[in-house]
Amino acid sequence: MDKQVRARESNSLSSLNLADFERLQEKLVPLWQQIGTGPGGPVQEPNTAVVVPSLSFDVDEPASTLQAYEQRFLFLLFLLRQPNLRLTYVTSQPIQESIIDYYLDLLPGIVSSHARKRLDLICLEDGSREPLSQKLLARPHVLARIRALIPNADMAHMIPFNTTDLEREVALRLGIPMYAADPDCFAFGTKSGGRRVFAEEDVPHPLGQEDLYSEESVVQAIRTMRTQRPAMEKVIVKLNEGVSGMGNATVDLAQCSEPGAPSELDAIAQAVRGMQFELSSVRYEDYVRSMQEDGAIVEELIAGRTMRSPSAQLRITPLGEVELLSTHDQILGGPSGQTYLGARFPADAAYAWPIMEQAEKIGQRLAREGVIGRFAVDFVVVQGEAGQWQPYAIEVNLRKGGTTAPHLTLEYLTDGRYHAHEGAFHTVRGDERCYVASDHLESPAYRVFTPDSLFDIVSRHRLHFDHARQTGVVMHMLCDVGASGRIGATVIAPTHEEADALYDHFVAVLDQEASLCWEV
C-alpha cells in the first residue's frame, strides 16, 4: 500500500468513534459462545461470515498476483460445511465459477448445491493495485449491499487477512465485529515491537537493537553490538513493516576494522551502504526512506552447523484463551534465504514443543494486551554439539500468514487437530497427516495452463484430494497461472516422506504436461 495513501486514510479515520468499534468487538464474546468454538467451529445458530481478504500493506507483486492472493483464502469456503452458515466473499476481480465449484466439491458431509446457495460473491470489478478494503470503502453502495445480505448483525463477523485502520472502518460501516487484532495493537506485530515483547517475556532472541530510523542509528547499533559480540560477521537490517522477508537486508562485516579501531565507524557505514537486499529491485535510497518513515531493527545473523527456520501458530479467542494451533518448518529462498516460499507441517518434533512453549509466552502477553485472532511467531533454531536445539524468536506476525490456508484446509477436510505436546496432527479417525505447502509453484511454462486444465490434470493423474484416503493435492491461487505461471498447492499425506514424494510427483506432472502443451 502506498505510504502517502495510507497516511491520508489514517488521518481520515481520526474522527471515527472508536468506542463504536469497541462495542462491536464486544459482540464477539456471545457470538463465540453461540457458535461453539468460534469461526471455524460447529455453527449451532444461523450465522454470517464476511471475508475481506485485503492485503493492506506494501507488496511488490503484479496486479494479477495480488488478485490471486485475494483468492488464496477461498479455503474459507470450507466453512460452508456448517449448514447454518452464510458466507460473503469480497474480491476485486471476478472468481471463475469452476474455481468455486472446485472448492465446494471438496466439502465433506454437505451437498455442494446447498453450500452454493449460502455463498454470496461480491466483486468490485477493480483490478487496480489499491488494497481491497480501500476499494470497498470508496463504494458505499457495495457496503450497503453486503449489509443487506446479513440477516442478523448480532450473529455476524468479518474475517480480514490483515488489520489496519481500513479494515476497522469496513467493520464499522458494515456494523459487525472483526475477528482479528485491533489495529491499535499493530505495534506488537512490527519488528521492533516483537523484539520488545521477546525481551519483556524472557523469550530467547538474537542480539540486536530496535527503533532505528536512520543510517546513522543503524551504524551506531552495529558498533554497540560488536562490543558485545566481536566475532560477529553478519547482521540483518529489517524494516519494521516488512513481510515475508522482503524488507530484509544483510550487512557483511567481515572486512570491517576491529571493534574499537579509529576507522570502525567508517568501515561499518561502508558495509551498511553495501547491504544485500532480499528483494533485488530495492534501491538503497528508497530503503533508507522507508526506514525513516517506519523504523527498522538490526540483529545478529544467527549461524550454526545445523539450523532451521520453524514457526508456531496460535489463536487468541474473544474469551482471552490462548490456543496452540500448529508448527511449521518454513521453506525459505531468495538471495540470503530469508524469503518465505512455503512450509512443511508439522515442524520437526525435536524442536516443535520448545518453540511452541516460547510462543505461548508471547500469546499470553498478547492476550493480556487485548489481542484476538490468529498470529504466528517465527524462529531460528540452531543445533548444539550435544544435539539439542536452541530456539531464537525472530518476529511476530499479527495476521493470517502463508501457513494459515494450508493448515485450515487440512483441519476442515479431515476434522483433525494438532497436538502441541506431541508435535503431531491427528485426523478424526486418529491417523497422522503431514503436508508440504507452497504459494510458489511457478514456471514460465505453466502459463499455458488454465484453472480448468489444472483440474483436468489432477483428475487424470489421480492427484486430486481423496476423502477416503485423506491424501492428495489441494490447489489455490489458480487465477494467476495464465499471467505469471504461478499456483499454490497443499500436498497432504500420512508422513513427511510421503508428502515430499507426492509434492515432487505433482511438480513433475505439471512440468510434463506443460512440455506436451508447448510441443503442440
Beta strands, then each sheet from edge to edge (+ up, - down):
strand 1: 47-52
strand 2: 85-91
strand 3: 119-123
strand 4: 156-160
strand 5: 208-212
strand 6: 234-239
strand 7: 248-252
strand 8: 276-277
strand 9: 296-300
strand 10: 307-308
strand 11: 310-316
strand 12: 322-333
strand 13: 339-345
strand 14: 373-383
strand 15: 389-397
strand 16: 417-419
strand 17: 424-426
strand 18: 434-442
strand 19: 472-476
strand 20: 486-493
sheet 1: 3+ 2+ 1+ 4+
sheet 2: 5+ 9- 6+ 7- 8+
sheet 3: 10+ 14- 11+ 12- 13+ 18- 20+ 19-
sheet 4: 10+ 14- 15+
sheet 5: 16+ 17-
end
